[in-house]
Amino acid sequence: MPTALARSARPRRARATARVRELAAETGLAGIVLTAPGPVAWASGGVNVPVDRGAAVDTVWLAVGRDRTTLVTANVEERRLVDEFGDTDVDVRAVPWWDGDAMVTAAAEALGAAPDRIGADGHPGFGHDLSDALTARRLALGADEQDELRRLGVDAATALQSALRAWRPGDTDHAVAARVVAALESNGADAPVLIVGGDERVLRYRHPLAVGAPMDHLAMGVVVARRGGLHVATTRYATYGPADPGLMASLDAARAIHLDVLRACRPGARYGDALTALAAGYARTGHDGAWREHYQGGPIGFAQREFEIAPTQTASPWWTTAVADGGAVAWNPSTEGGGKDEDTFLVTAAGPELVTYAEDAGPWPGGDVDGVWRPEPLQRTT
């Protein structure tokens, strides 16, 4: 019997596959095969959790033809897909797991064309790489996808904030990270990116990855959470006693830069406009050119970074791409001294809507800055 997730996925799948068919028609191809976890999750409505969460190629592919969608998978997964995700508008074709070429062959047969007449999301078995075009078509999230992003944002923020609230001096970064993972997994999500670090490592490194070190005075947590193929990103800090003045100055600068790029990231603007505002924000806060020191984030959704470009990459096709109404962004400005400001927002005509927000065991410290809520470090005294 189809699961509740499979039933709720039908509208998402119908909308996504319609966009894929439009792309196939525009390019004159027989169909398009989606093979990577992000595109597969988008076009399937997120019904399948990848067996290998870090794999570049999914165990389930979608062959989207002119009037039919076929799930192609290894024989190991066939019974589960038919039982739990079966639907009248989707066929399931299973191939031997040990045959390395069978998935490409089965997808081509489902579309009735040779592989060189088929588009894909970068898989080398097909003749046309449509990765960028497919990404562009999924930047604008549907209303149901936005609702799921909001739910995921609450769960991600709750997991991170609760783990930092539970931190006590001497707890290791591994222990805090484990609490974040447990909370996410209990809600059907996982963490493709999880960074927890403390004390001087936060002040020194942009990515103070957990190494089993105790954290006595300062803890920072960064999480990218994923569920149903959708991603959100957020960062929070906690301290015992007053925060380091240098850290606070760095955080203030990062927040100011973030607000500059958010104001520029409005429906109808170009992503190049947002990157220009980002670079100007670094200069305005006394950190001219410091965007070169760390990844700056950007659109988020069915990948933790749908694409990422720098302020100097004006020739990129993404530079002139319009910011999608209903799209999601997770900018990530940071400055020397440990400060970074990161949350996930939906882009709307009314302004940026924060989705990684939760009042878990009481309000997280922060406040409204120019109409946008921004977090402060949680200061502990006991």
N, C-alpha and C positions, 0 to 999 in steps of 0.2 A: 504494500500500500504506500502511495507517495506520502512523504513526510510533510508536516506543516511548512517547513522551510521550502520544500519543493513546490508546494501549492502557492506560497507567497511569492515565489521567484518568477512565476509565469509572466506577470506584467513587465518586470524588469527584463526578462529574456526576450519578450516580444519587441520591446523598444530597442534593445541593443542589436538584435539580429536584423531588425529593419534598417538600422544605420549601416550595418555591415553589408547588407544587400545593396543599399544605395551606392556604397563605395565600389562594390563589384561591378555594378551597372556603369558607373562613371568611368571605370578603367577598362571596361569591355572584357572582363575575366569571367570564367565559368563559375567561380565561387572563391571563397576565402576560408582558409583553415587557421584556426586559433589554437596555439600549442603551448603558450607560456601561461603561468598561473594567473597573472593579472588579466590579460585578455580573456582567458577562459572563464574566470570568475565574473567578469563584466557581462559577457555574452550568455552565460548560463544562469545568471541571477544569483551566483554565489552558492550553488547547491553542493559543490564538492570541495571538501577540504583536501588539499594535496597530501599524498602519503609522505613524501619527502618535502618538508616545508621550505627547504632551501634550494630545491632543484630549479634549474632554469627552464626545464620542460616538464609540463604536467603529465600525469598518468591518464588524463582525460583530454581529448581534443574535440573541438567543434568544427565540423565541416558545414559551412553555411552556403547553401545553394540558392537558386532563384526562388524556390518554393518549398524547400525542405531543409531541416537541420538534422544532422546526424552526429551522435556522440560516438567517437572512436576511442576504444580503450583496450587495455590488455585483458585477456581472459580472466585474470585474477579478480578484476573489478566488476565484471559483467553482472553477476547475480545481484550484487549490492545496488548497482545503478538501476537495474530494471525494477527491483523490489521497492527501493526507497525514493527514486527520482524519476520513475517512469512516467511518461506523459504521451498523449495521443499525437502531439505534433513533433515528437522527437523520436528518431530511430536510434537504436544502440547496435553498434557493430563491434564485436570483440575479435582480437587477433592474438596469436600465440605470443606470450611475453618474451620468449627467447628469440624471436625473429626481429632483428633490428630494423628491417625495412618495411615491416608489415603495416605499421601505422600510416606511413606515407602512402603506401599502395591502397589501403582501405579507404583513406580520405579521398584519394583521387577517384577511385571507383564510385564512391558515394556521390561525387560531383559530376561523374561522367566525362572526365577530361584528363588529359595528361598533366603531370605535375608542373610542366613549364607553362601551362595555361591557367595556373591557379595562383592566387595571392596568399600571403601568410604574414605572420607577425615577426618575421625575421628568421624562421626556420629554414635551413639551407636546402631542405628537400623539395622546396617549391620555387617556382621561377620568379616571383615578384615579391619584393620586400615592401610591405605596406605598413611597417611599424609606426612611423610618424603619423600617417593618415588615420590609422586606427586610434592612436592616442588622442588626436585632435577631436575625434568624434565622441570620445567618452569624457571629455573635460566638463561638459555641462551635465550635472547629475539630475536624474529625475526626482520627483517629489518623494517617492518611496526610498530612493537611495539617500536623499538628504536626511530623511527621518532615521534611517539606520545609522548614518554617520553621527547624528546627534546622540543616539543611544550609545554608540561605541565611544564617543567623546566623553560622555558621563562615566562610563565604565573605566576608561583609561585614566581619567583624572582621579577618580575614586581610588583605583588601585595604587597609583603613584603617591597620592597624598596620604592615604592610609598607611602605606609602608613607611613614609617619612615621619608620620606622627608616632608610629610605633618604635622608631629608632631611639636607642639609648646610647650614651657615650660608651665606646668600646665595641659596639656591634660592628661586625665586618660589613664591607660592601657586598659580599656574597649573600649575607643574611638578609639585607634589605632588598636586594634584587630578587631573592627567592620569594619574598612576600608579594612583590609586584607580580611575578609570574603566576603565583598561586591564585591571586585575585582575578587576574585576567582569564586564566584557564577555567576557573569556576563559572565564568560567564561565556564560555565558548569562544574566547579570543586567544590570540597568542602575541608574542612580542618579537617581530623580526629584528628590531633594534632595541637594546636595553643597555644603558650606560648608568652605572652607579659608582660614584667616587667621592672621596672626602678630603677634608683638610687641605694641606699644601698641594696635593695632586690636582685639585680643582683649580687652584690659582695658577698652576704651571702648565697644565695640559688642556687642550680643547676637548679631548676625548679621554677622560680618566677612567678607562674601563676597569671593571671590578677585578681585583687581583687577590682578594682575601685579606685586605688591609683593614685594621680597625679604623673607625671614624669617630673622633672625639669631639670636634668643635663644629665642623661643617660637613654637610652631606648634600650632594646634588644628584638628582635622578632625571634621566632622559628616557622616554619610552616612545616607540612607534608601535601602536597596537593594530592588529588586523583581525577582521572577522567578515566572513562572506566575501572576501576579496577586497573589501574597503579598508583604508588605513587612516589613522589619525596620529598626530605627533604632539608631544607636550614635554615641558621641562619645569621642574620645581626645585627649590632650595630650602634647606632647613639648617638652623644653627642652634648651638647651645651657648647662651650668652650673646652679647652684641656681635653683629656681623662685622667682618673686617671692612674698614673704611674704603680700602682699595677695591674690594669686591663690590661694594655698594655703588661706587663711582662707575665701575665697569658696567654694572647692571643698569644704572640710570642711562648710560649712553646707548646700550643695546636696546632698551625700551624706546628711547627717542627715535632711533633708526627704524625700529619695527613699526612705530606709528606712522612714520613718513611713508614707508612702502605700502602699508595698509591703506592709507588715504589715496595713494595713486592706483591701487589695485581695485578698480571699480568696473562694473559692467560696461563694455564698449571701449574702455581704454586698451592699450596694447601692453603686453607683458614687458616690452621694451621701456614703456613709460615707468613701470614699477621698478625695473632695474636701474633706470636713471635716477629715480627718487631714492633708491637704496644707496647708490654711490654718493649722492648729494648729502644724504643723512650722515654717512660716515665722515664726510668732510666737515659738515656743520658742527659735529660733536667733537672735532679735534682729532679724528682718526682717519684722515684722508688716505684712501687706498687700502685700508685695513680689511676690506672685504676679501682681499687676496689671501688672507690668513686662515680662512675657514669656509666650508660649504655654506651657502646662503639659503638653501631651501627653495621653495616655490610651490607650484601646483601639486596637490596630493589627491589621492583617490584610490584608483585600482593599482597604484604603485606608491611606495613611500615618497618617491619623487617622480611625477609623471614626466617631467623633464627638468633640467637644471641648466641655466645659462648664466654667464657672468656679465657684468656691465660693459665689458669690452667686446662682446660677441654680437655686434650689431648686424652681422651678415647672416646670423642664424635665422631660419624660417620662424622660429618661435618668437623672435624679437617683434615681429609685426602681427603675431597672433592675437586676436582679441580676447580680453579677459571674459570668461564665460559667466553669465548670470546663472547662479546656482552651482558654480564650480567651487572647489575647495582649495585653500592655500595654507601652507605651513611654512612661513618664512622663518629664518634661523640666524638673525644677526648676532654677532658676538664681538667682544673687544678684549684686548689683553688685560689680564687681571682676573679672569674667571667668570665674567658676566656673559650670559646669553639669554635671549628672550625668544621663546618658541611656544606657540599654541596653534591649534587648527581653527580656521575660520571658514564659514561659508560666505561667498561673495554675493551680496544682494544690492538692489537699488537703494535700499534704506541704509546701507552701510555694512561693515563687516559684522558677521554674527559668530560669536565665540561658541564653539561646540565642546571644547575640552575644558569643561567647567563642572565642578561638583562641590556640594557642601556635604562632605562625608560625615565627619563627627563634629561639625561646627564650621563656620565660615573660614575659608582660607584667607590669610591676610592679603590685602590688595585694595585697589580702589579704581575709580573711574578716572581715566586720563583722556581728555578730549573725546569722550563718548565711548571709550573702549576700556573694559576692565582689564587691568594688568596685575599679576601677582607680585607679592613681596616675599622675601624669605620668611619662613615660619620660625619665629624666635622662641626657643625653649628655655625655661629656667629651672624646671624640675624634671 
